[in-house]
Amino acid sequence: QVEEELRAAWSQQAGQLQEMRHREHLLCSDLQRAGEQLESFKARVMQVCSPSAAGSTGKSVTEQEVIEKVRQISEENQQSHEREKSLQEELSSRLTKEKKVSADMEVFKNSLQKLQ
């Protein structure tokens, strides 16, 4: 009976080991695919940035220059979003003030009409 239990446990562990190997294989192929996609994306970015970044000099652009340009664009985008948020808050504040002034004017107008 102990021998049967050991065989069952060994069989179960062998199945788990096989499943882990299968998962490892899938992860490795996913990692390889992600690496290929990254290289493809990097090549496309370099291709797109290179002509415009090289300008009239015609020199090729380094990977670091592209990274810096992307970082700069990202920072500018973040600043634009912050500015947009600030302007929206300002607009909302002004609209609230305008509504209050409009309501106050209505009260004033009604009061003036009652006095007349």
Contacts in CASP RR format, 6 or more apart in sequence:
PFRMAT RR
TARGET T0000
AUTHOR 0000-0000-0000
METHOD contacts of the structure
MODEL  1
QVEEELRAAWSQQAGQLQEMRHREHLLCSDLQRAGEQLESFKARVMQVCS
PSAAGSTGKSVTEQEVIEKVRQISEENQQSHEREKSLQEELSSRLTKEKK
VSADMEVFKNSLQKLQ
42 63 0 8 1.000
45 66 0 8 1.000
45 70 0 8 1.000
46 61 0 8 1.000
46 63 0 8 1.000
46 66 0 8 1.000
49 61 0 8 1.000
49 65 0 8 1.000
49 66 0 8 1.000
49 69 0 8 1.000
50 60 0 8 1.000
50 61 0 8 1.000
50 66 0 8 1.000
53 61 0 8 1.000
53 65 0 8 1.000
53 66 0 8 1.000
53 69 0 8 1.000
54 60 0 8 1.000
54 61 0 8 1.000
END
